[in-house]
């Protein structure tokens, strides 16, 4: 625990390496959050690009860093991720892109990546992840949000309730309904 406290202290004093170490600790949660909230943006960019952009932004704004506890830090990171997703969505909606050119580049990249992967295992993993992401995309926004906060970020119900502005009991019911609906969506895919 001392190492984490030292990292937090050094990061709060402007140590870039300490902030990077702290970010690395939360990267899986930020990646999961970004992947879950990509929506149509996933056709244009990868969630890894978004997460990298968030990390770069956080490190560039090191002077604004003030560690106020784990929940506040996580909220700060997820807010930065939400803002980055919003900015990227706005960019792609601006009709600055030639759709034919983008499609050609995507097709070329997909073909190149497919050549590098082992056929069966990687394909199965990608299909399963694709099915899950598609099922999550079909859920209402509040269902996706409560699932990401609970299952991907591991937030306790008390924090989820504060984040969503609901009672703890209401968030438990919402999570139960969201998981049940996700199960129905996945079962529908099997048929």
C-alpha positions as CSV (number, residue, x, y, z in Angstrom):
1,X,0.0,0.0,0.0
2,X,3.0,2.3,0.6
3,X,4.0,2.1,-3.0
4,X,0.5,3.3,-4.1
5,X,0.5,6.1,-1.6
6,X,4.0,7.2,-2.7
7,X,2.8,7.1,-6.4
8,X,-0.2,9.3,-5.5
9,X,1.9,11.7,-3.6
10,X,4.5,12.1,-6.4
11,X,1.8,12.4,-9.0
12,X,0.1,15.2,-6.9
13,X,3.4,17.0,-6.9
14,X,3.7,17.0,-10.7
15,X,5.8,13.9,-11.2
16,X,4.9,12.7,-14.8
17,X,6.2,9.2,-14.2
18,X,4.1,8.8,-11.1
19,X,1.0,10.0,-12.9
20,X,1.7,7.5,-15.8
21,X,2.0,4.7,-13.2
22,X,-1.3,5.7,-11.7
23,X,-3.0,5.9,-15.1
24,X,-1.6,2.4,-15.9
25,X,-3.4,1.1,-12.9
26,X,-6.8,2.3,-14.2
27,X,-6.2,1.6,-17.9
28,X,-8.4,-1.6,-18.0
29,X,-11.3,0.3,-16.6
30,X,-10.9,3.2,-19.0
31,X,-10.6,0.8,-22.0
32,X,-13.7,-1.0,-21.0
33,X,-15.6,2.2,-20.5
34,X,-14.5,3.6,-23.9
35,X,-15.3,0.3,-25.7
36,X,-18.8,0.3,-24.1
37,X,-19.5,3.9,-25.0
38,X,-18.1,4.0,-28.6
39,X,-21.4,3.5,-30.3
40,X,-21.2,4.3,-34.1
41,X,-17.8,5.9,-33.5
42,X,-16.4,2.3,-33.4
43,X,-16.8,2.2,-37.2
44,X,-14.3,5.0,-37.6
45,X,-11.9,4.6,-34.7
46,X,-10.7,2.0,-32.2
47,X,-11.3,2.3,-28.5
48,X,-7.5,2.0,-28.0
49,X,-7.1,5.3,-29.9
50,X,-9.6,7.0,-27.7
51,X,-7.9,5.7,-24.5
52,X,-4.5,6.7,-25.8
53,X,-5.8,10.2,-26.5
54,X,-7.3,10.4,-23.0
55,X,-4.0,9.4,-21.4
56,X,-2.1,12.0,-23.5
57,X,-4.6,14.7,-22.5
58,X,-4.4,13.8,-18.8
59,X,-0.6,13.8,-18.9
60,X,-0.5,17.1,-20.7
61,X,-2.8,18.6,-18.0
62,X,-0.6,17.4,-15.2
63,X,-0.7,20.8,-13.5
64,X,-4.5,20.4,-13.0
65,X,-4.0,17.0,-11.3
66,X,-5.2,16.8,-7.7
67,X,-5.8,13.3,-6.2
68,X,-8.9,13.4,-4.0
69,X,-9.4,9.7,-3.6
70,X,-9.9,6.7,-5.8
71,X,-13.5,7.4,-6.7
72,X,-12.8,11.0,-7.6
73,X,-9.8,10.0,-9.7
74,X,-11.8,7.3,-11.5
75,X,-14.6,9.8,-12.2
76,X,-12.0,12.4,-13.5
77,X,-10.6,9.8,-15.9
78,X,-14.1,8.6,-17.1
79,X,-15.1,12.3,-17.5
80,X,-12.0,12.9,-19.7
81,X,-12.9,9.7,-21.7
82,X,-16.5,10.9,-22.1
83,X,-15.4,14.3,-23.3
84,X,-12.9,12.7,-25.7
85,X,-15.6,10.4,-27.1
86,X,-17.9,13.4,-27.6
87,X,-15.2,15.4,-29.4
88,X,-14.4,12.5,-31.7
89,X,-18.0,11.9,-32.5
90,X,-18.5,15.6,-33.4
91,X,-15.5,15.4,-35.7
92,X,-16.8,12.4,-37.6
93,X,-20.2,13.9,-37.9
94,X,-18.8,17.0,-39.6
95,X,-18.9,15.6,-43.1
96,X,-15.2,16.1,-43.5
97,X,-14.5,12.6,-44.6
98,X,-14.9,11.0,-48.0
99,X,-16.8,7.8,-47.1
100,X,-15.4,5.9,-50.1
101,X,-11.8,6.7,-49.0
102,X,-12.5,5.7,-45.4
103,X,-14.1,2.4,-46.5
104,X,-11.1,1.5,-48.7
105,X,-8.7,2.2,-45.9
106,X,-10.8,0.1,-43.4
107,X,-11.0,-2.8,-45.9
108,X,-7.3,-2.7,-46.4
109,X,-6.5,-2.6,-42.7
110,X,-9.0,-5.4,-42.0
111,X,-7.4,-7.5,-44.7
112,X,-3.9,-6.9,-43.3
113,X,-4.9,-7.6,-39.7
114,X,-6.7,-10.8,-40.8
115,X,-3.4,-12.1,-42.3
116,X,-1.6,-11.7,-39.0
117,X,-4.1,-13.5,-36.8
118,X,-4.4,-17.2,-36.1
119,X,-7.6,-18.3,-37.8
120,X,-9.7,-20.1,-35.3
121,X,-9.0,-18.8,-31.8
122,X,-8.8,-15.1,-32.7
123,X,-11.9,-15.3,-34.9
124,X,-13.9,-16.9,-32.1
125,X,-12.8,-14.3,-29.6
126,X,-13.6,-11.5,-32.0
127,X,-17.0,-12.9,-32.9
128,X,-17.9,-13.3,-29.2
129,X,-16.7,-9.8,-28.4
130,X,-18.5,-8.4,-31.4
131,X,-21.7,-10.2,-30.3
132,X,-21.4,-8.8,-26.8
133,X,-20.7,-5.3,-28.0
134,X,-23.6,-5.4,-30.5
135,X,-25.9,-6.6,-27.7
136,X,-24.7,-3.8,-25.4
137,X,-25.3,-1.3,-28.2
138,X,-28.9,-2.4,-28.4
139,X,-29.5,-1.7,-24.7
140,X,-30.9,1.6,-23.5
141,X,-28.3,4.1,-22.4
142,X,-29.1,3.7,-18.7
143,X,-28.7,0.0,-18.9
144,X,-25.3,0.3,-20.7
145,X,-24.2,2.8,-18.1
146,X,-25.2,0.7,-15.0
147,X,-23.5,-2.4,-16.5
148,X,-20.3,-0.6,-17.3
149,X,-20.2,1.1,-13.8
150,X,-20.9,-2.2,-12.0
151,X,-19.4,-5.0,-14.0
152,X,-16.6,-3.3,-15.9
153,X,-15.5,-0.6,-13.4
154,X,-16.4,-2.5,-10.3
155,X,-18.0,0.4,-8.6
156,X,-20.0,-0.4,-5.5
157,X,-23.8,0.3,-5.6
158,X,-23.4,3.4,-3.3
159,X,-21.1,5.1,-5.8
160,X,-23.3,4.0,-8.8
161,X,-26.3,5.5,-7.1
162,X,-24.5,8.8,-6.5
163,X,-23.2,8.8,-10.1
164,X,-26.7,8.1,-11.6
165,X,-28.6,10.3,-9.1
166,X,-30.7,7.4,-7.9
167,X,-31.2,5.5,-4.7
168,X,-29.0,2.4,-4.1
169,X,-32.1,0.2,-4.3
170,X,-33.1,1.7,-7.7
171,X,-29.6,1.1,-9.1
172,X,-29.7,-2.6,-7.9
173,X,-33.0,-3.0,-9.7
174,X,-31.7,-1.2,-12.8
175,X,-28.6,-3.4,-12.9
176,X,-30.8,-6.6,-12.5
177,X,-33.0,-5.5,-15.4
178,X,-30.1,-4.5,-17.5
179,X,-28.3,-7.8,-17.1
180,X,-31.6,-9.7,-17.8
181,X,-32.1,-7.6,-21.0
182,X,-28.5,-8.2,-22.1
183,X,-29.1,-12.0,-21.6
184,X,-32.2,-11.8,-23.8
185,X,-30.3,-9.8,-26.4
186,X,-27.5,-12.4,-26.5
187,X,-30.0,-15.3,-26.6
188,X,-31.8,-13.6,-29.5
189,X,-28.4,-13.6,-31.3
190,X,-28.1,-17.3,-30.9
191,X,-31.4,-17.9,-32.7
